[in-house]
Amino acid sequence: MKLSKKAWIFLAVGIFVIAVASLNMAATQQGQEQSRLDEELSLAQQRLKKLASQQPPTQPEELESQLAQVEAQLKNAKANLSQSIQSIEVTDTLFEVAETYGVEIIDIESPGVTSSTLEGLTCSALMLIVTAEGEVDNLINFVLELSQEFPTGVVESVEINVPEVSEETEEEVETVKPSANLTLCIYTYEGD
């Protein structure tokens, strides 16, 4: 089945709208989770103050330990929220660059944010595996622009696949576009 150019455009726009809606929903859920965690921390602090005033002097050490645990949990939750927001922003930028260069992103995968050490500094590393289709020149410019858009990112590998053209398969080649598979790692220094 051969789709018209207009059908491909509608299909691409539909996929883009679904991706943006999914990312927006994830950001909203992360915001709600952050609010819930802030409320839990506030309640825990209020309980600690109330218990500290009622308990004998031997209990403050235990309560301080509990508070330290709650604060550590909040810190971890905030780090996860920051990583999710970073991932959404990176994905948005990828789609914007692809649109600028007439490239269609077919697939984006990520094993998530990990911790990495660069020159003695601990950084978070967001790994993305991207598959895109388009004209070869556009694919090359797309990959080059990613280096400009993400100055702390490294395009670790790029594989551009160009379908072979022969007289027998010339009709089939029209439906198979050149594609690129790339691995991009973006580093972010989180500070001490």
C-alpha positions, 0 to 999 in steps of 0.5 A, a space after each residue: 500500500 502506497 501512501 500519498 505525501 499528504 497522508 505521510 504528513 498527517 501521520 507524522 503530525 499525528 505521531 508528533 501530537 501524541 508524543 507531545 501529549 504523552 510528554 505533557 501528561 508525564 510532566 503533569 504527573 511529576 508535578 503532582 508527585 512533587 506536591 504530594 512529597 512536599 506535603 508529606 515532608 511538611 506533615 512529617 516536620 510538624 509531627 516531629 515538632 509535636 513529638 519533640 515537645 512531648 517526648 523525653 530528652 532521649 527521643 530527639 536523636 531517634 526523631 532526628 534520624 527519622 527526619 534525616 531519612 524523610 529529607 533523603 527521600 525528598 531529595 531523591 524524589 526531587 532528583 527523579 523529578 529533575 531527571 524526568 523534566 530534563 528528559 522531556 526537554 531533550 525530547 522536545 529539542 530533538 523533535 524541533 531539530 528534526 523538523 528544522 532539517 526535514 527529518 522524521 524521528 521514527 523511534 526514541 529509546 532511553 534506558 534512563 538517567 544514570 550517574 557517571 564520573 567525568 574528570 572526577 566530577 559526578 554527572 547525570 548522563 541521559 542516554 538516547 537511542 534515536 532512529 530518524 528518516 530523511 534525505 542523507 544530507 538532512 540526516 547529516 545536518 540533523 546529527 551535526 546540529 545535535 552537537 550544537 543544541 547539546 554542548 554537553 552531549 556526545 553523539 557516541 555513534 551514528 549509522 546512516 543506512 542508504 537503500 541500494 538502487 538498482 533498475 529492478 528495485 527502483 520502484 521499491 526504493 521510493 518507499 524506503 528512505 535513508 535512515 540514521 541510527 544514533 546514540 546520544 549521551 547528554 551529561 549534566 553536572 548536578 553540583 555537590 
